Amino acid sequence: MRKIATISSLIIVVILFVACALLLHPFGQPPADMDDYIINNAQGETGANNVVSSVVFDYRGYDTLGEATILFTAVTAVVMLFRAKKEETV
Amino acid sequence: MSKIVRTITNLFTPFILMFGLYVIIHGHITPGGGFQGGAVFASGIALLIVAFNSKKVQKYLKEHHLSVIESSGALMFIGLAFAGFATTFFFNVLVGSPIFGQIPPDGSNPGFIWTAGVIPLMNIAVGLKVIAGLSAIVLVMALSSSNVRIEE
């Protein structure tokens, strides 16, 4: 009974994965809607001459927020680690 | 380090730091931005630490000051992100306003500085954060390896 349930759930998962893979964007073709929009409208919408900067700080601001959080966590961890070691030895 | 290294460091450090600040402030016009310019600035600090003693650098650059600068940069970034909360998170509110509001003509142009809305301010915030964060990492590691007590 348990074996049958395992095998059937495995088959369902495999079918779902294959269906998702088949529904993906066709391989090799650029997803033309988003990047064309950014290239055509970034300068007029954000006013930045540097389109990469306007993508990083405006259209994809969440990504930059995550990067900043990663840096913050790394600095916190390094400072905490070395400070704890210092107080232990002194 | 030797006298040659110290002399060259004295000569070049102002230019390295100034180039880092230039990359941060012109992030919305030229290639670069907060992260890249902050890394350049912090490499200048690392050069100072390598050439001179980390004890000597610590007199001018305390770790707790760097922590305060980094946290204020992060707060400034999130505050600017929340400034556009009436529309969406990270909405560029300052486009069209008197502060950084000018919109340049389409296509390549000679470079208008007073543009891009919230982006230069965010560049400055992220630049402060990266400068303080990377400098704090380098400074704390150097101090820890040279057996000096970190001044809180």
gemmi code that builds the backbone of each chain (N, CA, C; Angstrom):
import gemmi

chains = {
    "A": [
        ("MET", (0.832, -1.205, 0.000), (0.000, 0.000, 0.000), (0.864, 1.252, 0.000)),
        ("ARG", (1.861, 1.216, 0.899), (2.748, 2.370, 0.982), (3.582, 2.510, -0.288)),
        ("LYS", (4.023, 1.369, -0.815), (4.834, 1.373, -2.029), (4.039, 1.969, -3.188)),
        ("ILE", (2.772, 1.561, -3.274), (1.924, 2.069, -4.370), (1.764, 3.585, -4.257)),
        ("ALA", (1.545, 4.056, -3.021), (1.377, 5.505, -2.829), (2.644, 6.246, -3.224)),
        ("THR", (3.806, 5.681, -2.815), (5.072, 6.337, -3.161), (5.246, 6.423, -4.670)),
        ("ILE", (5.015, 5.277, -5.337), (5.247, 5.248, -6.788), (4.278, 6.191, -7.500)),
        ("SER", (3.019, 6.198, -7.076), (2.045, 7.057, -7.772), (2.359, 8.540, -7.541)),
        ("SER", (2.781, 8.891, -6.327), (3.119, 10.301, -6.094), (4.358, 10.690, -6.891)),
        ("LEU", (5.307, 9.759, -6.990), (6.506, 10.032, -7.804), (6.123, 10.271, -9.258)),
        ("ILE", (5.211, 9.427, -9.769), (4.785, 9.585, -11.167), (4.097, 10.938, -11.361)),
        ("ILE", (3.279, 11.332, -10.381), (2.589, 12.631, -10.500), (3.598, 13.769, -10.528)),
        ("VAL", (4.604, 13.696, -9.656), (5.614, 14.759, -9.615), (6.372, 14.821, -10.932)),
        ("VAL", (6.730, 13.646, -11.470), (7.472, 13.628, -12.735), (6.628, 14.232, -13.846)),
        ("ILE", (5.317, 13.871, -13.870), (4.448, 14.428, -14.917), (4.359, 15.946, -14.784)),
        ("LEU", (4.265, 16.430, -13.543), (4.206, 17.883, -13.347), (5.477, 18.568, -13.836)),
        ("PHE", (6.641, 17.973, -13.497), (7.901, 18.587, -13.927), (8.011, 18.606, -15.448)),
        ("VAL", (7.627, 17.480, -16.097), (7.732, 17.429, -17.558), (6.787, 18.444, -18.188)),
        ("ALA", (5.593, 18.571, -17.606), (4.643, 19.544, -18.151), (5.191, 20.963, -18.021)),
        ("CYS", (5.785, 21.268, -16.863), (6.362, 22.603, -16.686), (7.500, 22.836, -17.672)),
        ("ALA", (8.335, 21.803, -17.893), (9.451, 21.967, -18.826), (8.934, 22.198, -20.242)),
        ("LEU", (7.816, 21.510, -20.598), (7.286, 21.701, -21.951), (6.617, 23.057, -22.108)),
        ("LEU", (6.092, 23.613, -20.989), (5.416, 24.906, -21.075), (6.378, 26.097, -21.018)),
        ("LEU", (7.682, 25.828, -20.880), (8.635, 26.932, -20.768), (8.702, 27.720, -22.073)),
        ("HIS", (9.367, 28.885, -21.955), (9.599, 29.703, -23.136), (10.439, 28.914, -24.133)),
        ("PRO", (10.162, 29.028, -25.443), (10.961, 28.272, -26.409), (12.441, 28.611, -26.317)),
        ("PHE", (13.252, 27.571, -26.335), (14.680, 27.738, -26.075), (15.344, 28.491, -27.225)),
        ("GLY", (16.197, 29.473, -26.888), (16.940, 30.188, -27.907), (16.293, 31.472, -28.357)),
        ("GLN", (15.002, 31.655, -28.058), (14.368, 32.909, -28.450), (14.367, 33.869, -27.266)),
        ("PRO", (14.726, 35.111, -27.507), (14.700, 36.057, -26.396), (13.281, 36.369, -25.964)),
        ("PRO", (13.047, 36.476, -24.658), (11.714, 36.880, -24.187), (11.480, 38.345, -24.515)),
        ("ALA", (10.916, 38.605, -25.689), (11.039, 39.910, -26.322), (10.231, 40.987, -25.641)),
        ("ASP", (9.261, 40.655, -24.796), (8.384, 41.712, -24.300), (9.063, 42.597, -23.259)),
        ("MET", (9.821, 41.980, -22.321), (10.326, 42.762, -21.194), (11.539, 43.602, -21.557)),
        ("ASP", (12.539, 42.986, -22.204), (13.769, 43.742, -22.440), (13.553, 44.840, -23.472)),
        ("ASP", (12.694, 44.584, -24.465), (12.408, 45.661, -25.420), (11.718, 46.829, -24.733)),
        ("TYR", (10.817, 46.500, -23.803), (10.142, 47.582, -23.074), (11.142, 48.433, -22.305)),
        ("ILE", (12.075, 47.753, -21.602), (13.041, 48.510, -20.800), (13.952, 49.336, -21.687)),
        ("ILE", (14.420, 48.742, -22.817), (15.338, 49.486, -23.695), (14.638, 50.714, -24.280)),
        ("ASN", (13.361, 50.566, -24.632), (12.689, 51.702, -25.266), (12.253, 52.764, -24.270)),
        ("ASN", (11.890, 52.372, -23.045), (11.231, 53.327, -22.155), (12.042, 53.760, -20.945)),
        ("ALA", (13.205, 53.118, -20.699), (13.914, 53.419, -19.446), (14.351, 54.874, -19.382)),
        ("GLN", (14.855, 55.397, -20.507), (15.370, 56.765, -20.474), (14.247, 57.773, -20.243)),
        ("GLY", (13.097, 57.539, -20.848), (12.015, 58.484, -20.667), (11.329, 58.359, -19.319)),
        ("GLU", (11.278, 57.131, -18.780), (10.524, 56.929, -17.535), (11.322, 57.305, -16.304)),
        ("THR", (12.596, 56.873, -16.253), (13.385, 57.160, -15.062), (14.281, 58.368, -15.237)),
        ("GLY", (14.589, 58.754, -16.480), (15.447, 59.900, -16.702), (16.912, 59.597, -16.585)),
        ("ALA", (17.289, 58.333, -16.353), (18.700, 58.004, -16.199), (19.289, 57.660, -17.557)),
        ("ASN", (20.443, 58.239, -17.866), (21.110, 57.863, -19.107), (21.677, 56.461, -19.037)),
        ("ASN", (22.037, 56.022, -17.849), (22.590, 54.690, -17.655), (21.445, 53.714, -17.423)),
        ("VAL", (21.116, 52.934, -18.462), (19.941, 52.066, -18.372), (20.173, 50.939, -17.378)),
        ("VAL", (21.425, 50.469, -17.279), (21.718, 49.414, -16.302), (21.410, 49.908, -14.887)),
        ("SER", (21.803, 51.142, -14.612), (21.549, 51.710, -13.282), (20.052, 51.843, -13.036)),
        ("SER", (19.303, 52.232, -14.075), (17.866, 52.367, -13.870), (17.205, 51.019, -13.662)),
        ("VAL", (17.761, 49.955, -14.281), (17.201, 48.620, -14.024), (17.524, 48.178, -12.603)),
        ("VAL", (18.782, 48.408, -12.198), (19.219, 47.902, -10.891), (18.502, 48.621, -9.754)),
        ("PHE", (18.330, 49.945, -9.885), (17.782, 50.690, -8.754), (16.296, 51.000, -8.881)),
        ("ASP", (15.720, 50.796, -10.055), (14.317, 51.155, -10.203), (13.445, 49.952, -10.570)),
        ("TYR", (13.698, 49.358, -11.733), (12.835, 48.255, -12.162), (13.051, 47.010, -11.312)),
        ("ARG", (14.303, 46.776, -10.888), (14.604, 45.585, -10.084), (15.125, 46.006, -8.717)),
        ("GLY", (14.399, 46.895, -8.072), (14.862, 47.394, -6.785), (14.919, 46.336, -5.709)),
        ("TYR", (14.014, 45.366, -5.783), (14.013, 44.306, -4.773), (15.318, 43.532, -4.771)),
        ("ASP", (15.862, 43.322, -5.979), (17.109, 42.575, -6.093), (18.238, 43.318, -5.385)),
        ("THR", (18.280, 44.650, -5.588), (19.317, 45.450, -4.934), (19.128, 45.457, -3.428)),
        ("LEU", (17.879, 45.482, -3.003), (17.613, 45.421, -1.553), (18.163, 44.125, -0.970)),
        ("GLY", (17.970, 43.014, -1.712), (18.514, 41.733, -1.245), (20.017, 41.734, -1.195)),
        ("GLU", (20.649, 42.334, -2.235), (22.112, 42.402, -2.221), (22.611, 43.205, -1.029)),
        ("ALA", (21.943, 44.344, -0.779), (22.362, 45.175, 0.348), (22.184, 44.421, 1.660)),
        ("THR", (21.124, 43.633, 1.767), (20.902, 42.859, 2.990), (21.976, 41.793, 3.165)),
        ("ILE", (22.371, 41.172, 2.041), (23.438, 40.166, 2.111), (24.726, 40.795, 2.617)),
        ("LEU", (25.064, 41.981, 2.076), (26.283, 42.667, 2.511), (26.201, 43.023, 3.989)),
        ("PHE", (25.048, 43.512, 4.397), (24.857, 43.890, 5.803), (25.065, 42.679, 6.722)),
        ("THR", (24.465, 41.531, 6.321), (24.609, 40.323, 7.135), (26.054, 39.865, 7.191)),
        ("ALA", (26.756, 39.974, 6.040), (28.152, 39.523, 6.004), (29.016, 40.379, 6.917)),
        ("VAL", (28.807, 41.707, 6.858), (29.601, 42.597, 7.714), (29.307, 42.331, 9.178)),
        ("THR", (28.026, 42.164, 9.490), (27.652, 41.884, 10.879), (28.304, 40.607, 11.377)),
        ("ALA", (28.302, 39.570, 10.519), (28.864, 38.291, 10.938), (30.362, 38.398, 11.145)),
        ("VAL", (31.065, 39.098, 10.229), (32.524, 39.199, 10.359), (32.898, 39.973, 11.614)),
        ("VAL", (32.223, 41.104, 11.837), (32.551, 41.913, 13.010), (32.261, 41.142, 14.292)),
        ("MET", (31.140, 40.448, 14.308), (30.764, 39.668, 15.494), (31.786, 38.575, 15.768)),
        ("LEU", (32.206, 37.871, 14.712), (33.148, 36.756, 14.847), (34.470, 37.232, 15.422)),
        ("PHE", (35.040, 38.298, 14.828), (36.371, 38.714, 15.271), (36.324, 39.390, 16.628)),
        ("ARG", (35.236, 40.066, 16.934), (35.144, 40.700, 18.233), (35.033, 39.652, 19.337)),
        ("ALA", (34.270, 38.605, 19.102), (34.109, 37.556, 20.121), (35.427, 36.867, 20.382)),
        ("LYS", (36.204, 36.613, 19.311), (37.488, 35.962, 19.465), (38.432, 36.838, 20.295)),
        ("LYS", (38.392, 38.137, 20.013), (39.259, 39.065, 20.718), (38.970, 39.070, 22.226)),
        ("GLU", (37.686, 39.103, 22.590), (37.382, 39.183, 24.009), (37.691, 37.883, 24.727)),
        ("GLU", (37.674, 36.765, 23.969), (37.985, 35.504, 24.591), (39.475, 35.394, 24.948)),
        ("THR", (40.321, 35.892, 24.038), (41.764, 35.711, 24.257), (42.320, 36.739, 25.227)),
        ("VAL", (41.774, 37.968, 25.194), (42.348, 39.014, 26.035), (41.950, 38.790, 27.483)),
    ],
    "B": [
        ("MET", (55.530, 48.288, 5.927), (56.000, 48.148, 4.550), (57.169, 49.079, 4.300)),
        ("SER", (57.820, 48.935, 3.154), (59.017, 49.726, 2.860), (58.661, 51.174, 2.563)),
        ("LYS", (59.687, 51.983, 2.494), (59.465, 53.413, 2.313), (58.872, 53.716, 0.938)),
        ("ILE", (59.255, 52.925, -0.058), (58.737, 53.138, -1.412), (57.221, 52.956, -1.420)),
        ("VAL", (56.776, 51.859, -0.802), (55.344, 51.574, -0.785), (54.586, 52.679, -0.060)),
        ("ARG", (55.174, 53.157, 1.064), (54.469, 54.193, 1.829), (54.390, 55.497, 1.049)),
        ("THR", (55.472, 55.842, 0.339), (55.456, 57.081, -0.438), (54.409, 57.009, -1.550)),
        ("ILE", (54.405, 55.886, -2.266), (53.446, 55.744, -3.367), (52.021, 55.735, -2.824)),
        ("THR", (51.835, 55.137, -1.639), (50.501, 55.143, -1.047), (50.054, 56.550, -0.694)),
        ("ASN", (50.984, 57.330, -0.121), (50.645, 58.729, 0.170), (50.250, 59.473, -1.084)),
        ("LEU", (50.926, 59.145, -2.186), (50.676, 59.854, -3.434), (49.331, 59.461, -4.023)),
        ("PHE", (48.983, 58.163, -3.961), (47.876, 57.672, -4.766), (46.558, 57.549, -4.029)),
        ("THR", (46.598, 57.468, -2.700), (45.352, 57.239, -1.973), (44.284, 58.309, -2.215)),
        ("PRO", (44.621, 59.617, -2.223), (43.562, 60.598, -2.491), (42.885, 60.377, -3.833)),
        ("PHE", (43.678, 59.994, -4.846), (43.088, 59.807, -6.163), (42.182, 58.585, -6.191)),
        ("ILE", (42.601, 57.515, -5.499), (41.760, 56.311, -5.461), (40.431, 56.626, -4.772)),
        ("LEU", (40.516, 57.311, -3.618), (39.284, 57.633, -2.888), (38.386, 58.547, -3.716)),
        ("MET", (39.009, 59.516, -4.406), (38.205, 60.435, -5.208), (37.574, 59.729, -6.388)),
        ("PHE", (38.297, 58.779, -6.994), (37.711, 58.031, -8.103), (36.533, 57.186, -7.628)),
        ("GLY", (36.654, 56.620, -6.436), (35.530, 55.865, -5.894), (34.307, 56.739, -5.711)),
        ("LEU", (34.520, 57.926, -5.131), (33.382, 58.834, -4.939), (32.804, 59.281, -6.275)),
        ("TYR", (33.659, 59.476, -7.279), (33.180, 59.863, -8.602), (32.298, 58.767, -9.203)),
        ("VAL", (32.740, 57.515, -9.081), (31.945, 56.414, -9.644), (30.590, 56.327, -8.944)),
        ("ILE", (30.577, 56.585, -7.613), (29.295, 56.517, -6.897), (28.378, 57.644, -7.347)),
        ("ILE", (28.891, 58.867, -7.389), (28.014, 60.015, -7.614), (27.534, 60.066, -9.062)),
        ("HIS", (28.349, 59.595, -10.003), (27.916, 59.594, -11.404), (27.303, 58.258, -11.814)),
        ("GLY", (26.765, 57.522, -10.854), (26.267, 56.187, -11.167), (25.123, 56.174, -12.148)),
        ("HIS", (24.332, 57.257, -12.209), (23.194, 57.249, -13.126), (23.558, 57.735, -14.522)),
        ("ILE", (24.821, 58.116, -14.746), (25.229, 58.601, -16.067), (26.260, 57.670, -16.692)),
        ("THR", (27.311, 57.359, -15.945), (28.407, 56.552, -16.481), (28.322, 55.143, -15.901)),
        ("PRO", (29.048, 54.193, -16.490), (29.062, 52.849, -15.913), (29.538, 52.866, -14.466)),
        ("GLY", (28.986, 51.998, -13.663), (29.338, 51.956, -12.250), (28.114, 52.235, -11.407)),
        ("GLY", (28.364, 52.544, -10.171), (27.255, 52.784, -9.252), (27.728, 52.618, -7.834)),
        ("GLY", (26.781, 52.458, -6.931), (27.110, 52.403, -5.522), (28.029, 51.257, -5.155)),
        ("PHE", (27.730, 50.071, -5.641), (28.530, 48.903, -5.262), (29.965, 49.030, -5.784)),
        ("GLN", (30.077, 49.398, -7.075), (31.413, 49.427, -7.680), (32.260, 50.532, -7.067)),
        ("GLY", (31.698, 51.724, -6.943), (32.471, 52.819, -6.376), (32.837, 52.571, -4.929)),
        ("GLY", (31.917, 51.970, -4.172), (32.222, 51.632, -2.785), (33.353, 50.632, -2.689)),
        ("ALA", (33.394, 49.685, -3.627), (34.489, 48.707, -3.614), (35.813, 49.383, -3.925)),
        ("VAL", (35.803, 50.365, -4.858), (37.037, 51.095, -5.171), (37.514, 51.865, -3.945)),
        ("PHE", (36.590, 52.554, -3.286), (36.938, 53.330, -2.086), (37.503, 52.412, -0.998)),
        ("ALA", (36.849, 51.283, -0.777), (37.319, 50.370, 0.269), (38.660, 49.768, -0.095)),
        ("SER", (38.952, 49.597, -1.402), (40.285, 49.115, -1.776), (41.342, 50.163, -1.456)),
        ("GLY", (40.981, 51.456, -1.543), (41.912, 52.485, -1.104), (42.209, 52.383, 0.378)),
        ("ILE", (41.161, 52.128, 1.169), (41.360, 51.939, 2.614), (42.234, 50.714, 2.876)),
        ("ALA", (42.001, 49.650, 2.094), (42.801, 48.435, 2.268), (44.257, 48.695, 1.932)),
        ("LEU", (44.491, 49.537, 0.902), (45.877, 49.908, 0.572), (46.535, 50.642, 1.728)),
        ("LEU", (45.790, 51.559, 2.361), (46.321, 52.255, 3.537), (46.685, 51.266, 4.636)),
        ("ILE", (45.796, 50.286, 4.867), (46.045, 49.343, 5.953), (47.251, 48.472, 5.649)),
        ("VAL", (47.430, 48.109, 4.365), (48.575, 47.277, 4.009), (49.874, 48.065, 4.134)),
        ("ALA", (49.855, 49.309, 3.648), (51.098, 50.077, 3.610), (51.498, 50.545, 5.001)),
        ("PHE", (50.531, 51.069, 5.748), (50.833, 51.509, 7.107), (50.354, 50.438, 8.071)),
        ("ASN", (50.410, 50.763, 9.339), (49.964, 49.808, 10.345), (48.450, 49.891, 10.484)),
        ("SER", (47.797, 48.784, 10.808), (46.355, 48.861, 11.044), (46.065, 49.647, 12.320)),
        ("LYS", (47.067, 49.685, 13.237), (46.897, 50.485, 14.455), (46.821, 51.966, 14.120)),
        ("LYS", (47.651, 52.373, 13.132), (47.694, 53.777, 12.743), (46.390, 54.173, 12.048)),
        ("VAL", (45.885, 53.260, 11.211), (44.644, 53.574, 10.492), (43.481, 53.642, 11.477)),
        ("GLN", (43.559, 52.849, 12.535), (42.459, 52.803, 13.490), (42.275, 54.126, 14.231)),
        ("LYS", (43.350, 54.933, 14.283), (43.219, 56.232, 14.945), (42.211, 57.114, 14.228)),
        ("TYR", (42.180, 56.981, 12.897), (41.299, 57.854, 12.115), (39.989, 57.170, 11.736)),
        ("LEU", (39.950, 55.868, 11.764), (38.824, 55.119, 11.208), (38.363, 54.105, 12.242)),
        ("LYS", (37.445, 54.511, 13.119), (36.982, 53.598, 14.168), (35.909, 52.674, 13.611)),
        ("GLU", (35.869, 51.482, 14.184), (34.930, 50.491, 13.659), (33.490, 50.863, 13.979)),
        ("HIS", (33.262, 51.484, 15.155), (31.864, 51.773, 15.480), (31.329, 52.927, 14.640)),
        ("HIS", (32.221, 53.854, 14.219), (31.772, 54.892, 13.285), (31.351, 54.262, 11.964)),
        ("LEU", (32.138, 53.292, 11.501), (31.794, 52.630, 10.241), (30.462, 51.905, 10.355)),
        ("SER", (30.205, 51.292, 11.503), (28.917, 50.606, 11.687), (27.764, 51.588, 11.599)),
        ("VAL", (27.950, 52.768, 12.222), (26.879, 53.768, 12.172), (26.641, 54.220, 10.737)),
        ("ILE", (27.744, 54.455, 9.980), (27.589, 54.904, 8.592), (26.881, 53.834, 7.770)),
        ("GLU", (27.242, 52.563, 7.988), (26.627, 51.509, 7.188), (25.140, 51.398, 7.476)),
        ("SER", (24.784, 51.457, 8.761), (23.370, 51.338, 9.102), (22.571, 52.519, 8.567)),
        ("SER", (23.174, 53.726, 8.602), (22.431, 54.877, 8.087), (22.269, 54.783, 6.581)),
        ("GLY", (23.253, 54.220, 5.882), (23.086, 54.001, 4.453), (21.957, 53.038, 4.148)),
        ("ALA", (21.886, 51.953, 4.921), (20.801, 50.992, 4.708), (19.449, 51.623, 4.992)),
        ("LEU", (19.379, 52.418, 6.073), (18.104, 53.076, 6.403), (17.704, 54.060, 5.313)),
        ("MET", (18.695, 54.792, 4.760), (18.403, 55.745, 3.695), (17.878, 55.017, 2.457)),
        ("PHE", (18.475, 53.875, 2.147), (18.021, 53.098, 0.979), (16.580, 52.647, 1.160)),
        ("ILE", (16.275, 52.077, 2.319), (14.918, 51.579, 2.537), (13.928, 52.728, 2.607)),
        ("GLY", (14.374, 53.873, 3.193), (13.496, 55.038, 3.245), (13.154, 55.553, 1.860)),
        ("LEU", (14.164, 55.573, 0.957), (13.893, 56.001, -0.416), (12.980, 55.015, -1.124)),
        ("ALA", (13.123, 53.724, -0.790), (12.229, 52.745, -1.386), (10.797, 52.953, -0.892)),
        ("PHE", (10.659, 53.298, 0.404), (9.320, 53.515, 0.952), (8.719, 54.838, 0.501)),
        ("ALA", (9.570, 55.762, -0.036), (9.051, 57.061, -0.458), (8.033, 56.922, -1.579)),
        ("GLY", (8.167, 55.878, -2.405), (7.210, 55.688, -3.483), (6.099, 54.729, -3.133)),
        ("PHE", (5.854, 54.551, -1.840), (4.921, 53.509, -1.413), (3.487, 53.828, -1.800)),
        ("ALA", (3.188, 55.113, -2.111), (1.829, 55.459, -2.526), (1.471, 54.748, -3.826)),
        ("THR", (2.442, 54.536, -4.704), (2.193, 53.802, -5.943), (2.606, 52.348, -5.790)),
        ("THR", (3.917, 52.128, -5.737), (4.434, 50.789, -5.433), (5.710, 50.976, -4.637)),
        ("PHE", (6.155, 49.908, -4.034), (7.481, 49.879, -3.429), (8.506, 50.129, -4.528)),
        ("PHE", (9.535, 50.940, -4.252), (10.583, 51.282, -5.209), (10.070, 52.090, -6.381)),
        ("PHE", (8.974, 52.842, -6.225), (8.537, 53.727, -7.299), (9.407, 54.977, -7.308)),
        ("ASN", (9.752, 55.415, -8.512), (10.656, 56.564, -8.655), (9.849, 57.849, -8.536)),
        ("VAL", (9.750, 58.405, -7.304), (8.853, 59.537, -7.077), (9.435, 60.842, -7.581)),
        ("LEU", (10.757, 60.957, -7.662), (11.361, 62.260, -7.891), (11.456, 62.638, -9.367)),
        ("VAL", (11.037, 61.766, -10.293), (11.095, 62.120, -11.715), (10.062, 63.202, -11.990)),
        ("GLY", (10.526, 64.325, -12.585), (9.638, 65.434, -12.866), (9.582, 66.456, -11.768)),
        ("SER", (10.123, 66.142, -10.586), (10.139, 67.093, -9.488), (11.393, 67.974, -9.611)),
        ("PRO", (11.473, 69.088, -8.862), (12.657, 69.946, -8.972), (13.960, 69.292, -8.538)),
        ("ILE", (13.894, 68.251, -7.682), (15.120, 67.599, -7.231), (15.408, 66.418, -8.142)),
        ("PHE", (16.496, 66.465, -8.877), (16.910, 65.383, -9.774), (15.791, 65.001, -10.750)),
        ("GLY", (14.976, 65.961, -11.170), (13.781, 65.595, -11.915), (13.873, 65.739, -13.412)),
        ("GLN", (14.960, 66.323, -13.919), (15.044, 66.565, -15.350), (15.072, 65.252, -16.135)),
        ("ILE", (14.392, 65.225, -17.271), (14.410, 64.033, -18.116), (15.227, 64.344, -19.360)),
        ("PRO", (16.289, 63.583, -19.619), (17.149, 63.898, -20.757), (16.468, 63.538, -22.074)),
        ("PRO", (16.916, 64.134, -23.193), (16.371, 63.745, -24.489), (16.724, 62.311, -24.825)),
        ("ASP", (15.889, 61.701, -25.679), (16.084, 60.295, -26.022), (17.397, 60.097, -26.770)),
        ("GLY", (17.931, 58.892, -26.642), (19.157, 58.571, -27.351), (20.386, 59.029, -26.603)),
        ("SER", (21.539, 58.911, -27.262), (22.775, 59.289, -26.584), (22.880, 60.808, -26.544)),
        ("ASN", (23.288, 61.325, -25.384), (23.417, 62.769, -25.218), (24.616, 63.044, -24.323)),
        ("PRO", (25.074, 64.281, -24.266), (26.333, 64.555, -23.572), (26.295, 64.335, -22.068)),
        ("GLY", (25.150, 64.011, -21.485), (25.169, 63.697, -20.068), (24.602, 64.816, -19.233)),
        ("PHE", (23.395, 64.628, -18.758), (22.772, 65.601, -17.869), (22.856, 65.057, -16.457)),
        ("ILE", (23.383, 65.889, -15.539), (23.639, 65.372, -14.192), (22.370, 65.405, -13.347)),
        ("TRP", (21.525, 66.424, -13.560), (20.394, 66.662, -12.666), (19.205, 65.809, -13.103)),
        ("THR", (19.403, 64.508, -13.249), (18.371, 63.633, -13.811), (18.166, 62.417, -12.919)),
        ("ALA", (17.269, 61.554, -13.348), (17.114, 60.181, -12.851), (16.409, 60.060, -11.508)),
        ("GLY", (15.862, 61.143, -10.969), (15.000, 60.995, -9.800), (15.708, 60.410, -8.611)),
        ("VAL", (15.208, 59.268, -8.151), (15.654, 58.706, -6.890), (16.956, 57.915, -7.039)),
        ("ILE", (17.354, 57.647, -8.287), (18.473, 56.727, -8.527), (19.806, 57.260, -7.981)),
        ("PRO", (20.190, 58.535, -8.228), (21.459, 58.997, -7.642), (21.461, 58.976, -6.122)),
        ("LEU", (20.326, 59.278, -5.508), (20.272, 59.221, -4.036), (20.446, 57.785, -3.551)),
        ("MET", (19.823, 56.838, -4.263), (20.004, 55.433, -3.886), (21.445, 54.998, -4.100)),
        ("ASN", (22.071, 55.507, -5.180), (23.482, 55.202, -5.397), (24.317, 55.685, -4.238)),
        ("ILE", (24.032, 56.900, -3.764), (24.802, 57.438, -2.640), (24.579, 56.587, -1.393)),
        ("ALA", (23.319, 56.181, -1.159), (23.022, 55.367, 0.029), (23.761, 54.040, -0.028)),
        ("VAL", (23.665, 53.353, -1.187), (24.346, 52.064, -1.320), (25.858, 52.250, -1.264)),
        ("GLY", (26.344, 53.392, -1.815), (27.775, 53.646, -1.752), (28.269, 53.811, -0.330)),
        ("LEU", (27.548, 54.585, 0.486), (27.910, 54.716, 1.902), (27.962, 53.355, 2.574)),
        ("LYS", (26.949, 52.541, 2.272), (26.847, 51.222, 2.879), (28.020, 50.343, 2.510)),
        ("VAL", (28.371, 50.321, 1.203), (29.456, 49.442, 0.758), (30.804, 49.957, 1.256)),
        ("ILE", (31.011, 51.290, 1.209), (32.264, 51.864, 1.735), (32.458, 51.433, 3.182)),
        ("ALA", (31.435, 51.694, 4.019), (31.582, 51.417, 5.443), (31.685, 49.924, 5.710)),
        ("GLY", (30.889, 49.133, 4.986), (30.880, 47.696, 5.238), (32.199, 47.043, 4.882)),
        ("LEU", (32.690, 47.288, 3.659), (33.938, 46.640, 3.256), (35.118, 47.163, 4.059)),
        ("SER", (35.124, 48.482, 4.368), (36.206, 49.012, 5.194), (36.180, 48.377, 6.573)),
        ("ALA", (34.996, 48.195, 7.128), (34.901, 47.575, 8.453), (35.415, 46.146, 8.414)),
        ("ILE", (35.068, 45.402, 7.352), (35.552, 44.020, 7.251), (37.076, 43.989, 7.210)),
        ("VAL", (37.665, 44.812, 6.303), (39.131, 44.809, 6.158), (39.800, 45.234, 7.453)),
        ("LEU", (39.265, 46.301, 8.073), (39.883, 46.845, 9.285), (39.808, 45.857, 10.435)),
        ("VAL", (38.644, 45.240, 10.623), (38.491, 44.325, 11.754), (39.359, 43.102, 11.575)),
        ("MET", (39.447, 42.587, 10.331), (40.309, 41.415, 10.103), (41.770, 41.758, 10.328)),
        ("ALA", (42.202, 42.945, 9.838), (43.609, 43.325, 10.012), (43.934, 43.518, 11.486)),
        ("LEU", (43.024, 44.176, 12.221), (43.271, 44.391, 13.647), (43.317, 43.079, 14.397)),
        ("SER", (42.422, 42.148, 14.025), (42.378, 40.874, 14.731), (43.646, 40.073, 14.482)),
        ("SER", (44.192, 40.156, 13.245), (45.398, 39.383, 12.961), (46.640, 40.038, 13.560)),
        ("SER", (46.569, 41.352, 13.896), (47.750, 41.993, 14.462), (47.655, 42.113, 15.973)),
        ("ASN", (46.713, 41.420, 16.571), (46.612, 41.326, 18.030), (46.447, 42.677, 18.705)),
        ("VAL", (45.629, 43.518, 18.127), (45.312, 44.790, 18.765), (43.857, 44.716, 19.214)),
        ("ARG", (43.613, 45.283, 20.372), (42.254, 45.265, 20.862), (41.395, 46.217, 20.043)),
        ("ILE", (40.224, 45.738, 19.588), (39.358, 46.567, 18.765), (38.679, 47.600, 19.655)),
        ("GLU", (38.838, 48.878, 19.288), (38.210, 49.935, 20.084), (36.737, 50.029, 19.776)),
        ("GLU", (35.936, 49.863, 20.801), (34.482, 49.860, 20.581), (33.964, 51.275, 20.495)),
    ],
}
model = gemmi.Model(1)
for chain_id, residues in chains.items():
    chain = gemmi.Chain(chain_id)
    for i, (resn, *xyz) in enumerate(residues, 1):
        res = gemmi.Residue()
        res.name, res.seqid = resn, gemmi.SeqId(i, " ")
        for name, pos in zip(("N", "CA", "C"), xyz):
            atom = gemmi.Atom()
            atom.name, atom.element = name, gemmi.Element(name[0])
            atom.pos, atom.b_iso = gemmi.Position(*pos), 0.0
            res.add_atom(atom)
        chain.add_residue(res)
    model.add_chain(chain)
structure = gemmi.Structure()
structure.add_model(model)
structure.setup_entities()
